Amino acid sequence: MFICAETKIGRCKSLGDQVRVMALRLGGGWSQAREDLAKEAEQWFGREPVTTKQEWRAIRAEVFRTE
């Protein structure tokens, strides 16, 4: 169930991979911007993949903010 589970693009090995998967799941403009979002997330938070739901919520709120 968690974002680092197996996906169509393979196992998520970095935070950027996790962000790309989320962007693809959201679709629309998010999927088109997935590479830029992944780069920004790794610049801000590093490359280590998220391991807890609480961390993922915090990162997702920052990367996918809509305000």
LINMO-V832712 format. One line per field, one symbol per residue. phi: phi as a letter, one per 40 degrees, with the letter a starting at -180 (. if undefined). burial: # if it has 9 or more other ideal C-beta (glycine too) atoms within 8 Angstrom, else .. A space follows every 10 residues. Layout:
phi=???
burial=???
This chain:
phi=.cdccdbccg ccbacdcccd ccccccgfcc cccdcccccc dcccbgcccc bbcccccccc cccbcbc
burial=..##...... .#.####### ####.#...# #.##..#### ##......## ....##..## ..##...
